[in-house]
Amino acid sequence: MSVAVGNRRTRELLLNLTAREVKGRYKRTALGNLWSLINPIATMAIYTVVFGVFMRVQIEPSRTGLHVFALWLMCALIPWGFFAAAISGGLTSVVANANLVKKVFFPREVLVASTVFALDVTTAIELGVLATALLLFGNMVLPWLPMALVLLLLLTGFALGIALMLAVANVYFRDTEHFAAILLQIWLYATPIIYPMEYVVRAQESLNGWLAQWDLSFPLVGLWELNPMYHFTNAFRSIFYDTVWPSGEDMLWCVGSAVVALVIGVRVFRRFEPRLAEEL
């Protein structure tokens, strides 16, 4: 009975902290929750102008004939934005609530989880706006929205697992958040979000052509495909832009990455959780 009560109280605490994060994200701002739409739209506009207009990144038309760089970009940029924000916010959540951690005993992982779950709300809204835009351009994405929620759930597990590990690291080593910011920048450009995977294929062909004089080759495409976010963004593009099922390989990577990251993240966090209060 005490375990059930404890679990119920933990769930209530998680819900309350998540609601607090959602309400407080744009508190005291003139535009309020509209910023959850303005930020991704502004980012889309910047990347579209820089990469779609000036650098003329070429993309293939979708299966339905859709050929709009901005929409192609947003199909991957929205899940990436969620992931980056979840990592950045989750890893600082324990340190940011140091006074609460020191004074009250509760499962500290709910601090990280509430930060990540609050971002699910804004991301779901952004995906809804994207779906509306795609409908206006003729892409019937409504049947694919349940699959989008499944992918968002898997991405949440992947991001939460990493955030739990980094949150512990940030308690012991405060430079973690600065290293993470640099890593996320590198990770963004190492993921085919603002450019198609075909560019990596061409780069590999050019590189191997140069290395051939020494009878060498380098599996650049294989290296890119080891990136879990490549498979997540590819899966989101499949259902929204191409309106097809994600490939089996992409889904296997998404499920596997979420499970492995979450299991390791929870174990690492609980291993160091008893000492968090004194380290803070």
Secondary structure, DSSP 8 states (H G I E B T S, - for coil): -HHHHHHHHHHHHHHHHHHHHHHHTTTT-SSGGGHHHHHHHHHHHHHIIIIIIIS-------TT----HHHHHHHHHHHHHHHHHHHHHHHHHHHHTHHHHHH--S-THHHHHHHHHHHHHHHHHHHHHHHHHHHHTT---GGGHHHHHHHHHHHHHHHHHHHHHHHHHHHH-TTHHHHHHHHHHHHHHTSTTSS-HHHHHHHHHHHHHHHGGGT----HHHHHTT-HHHHHHHHHHHHHTS-S---HHHHHHHHHHHHHHHHHHHHHHHHHGGGHHHH-
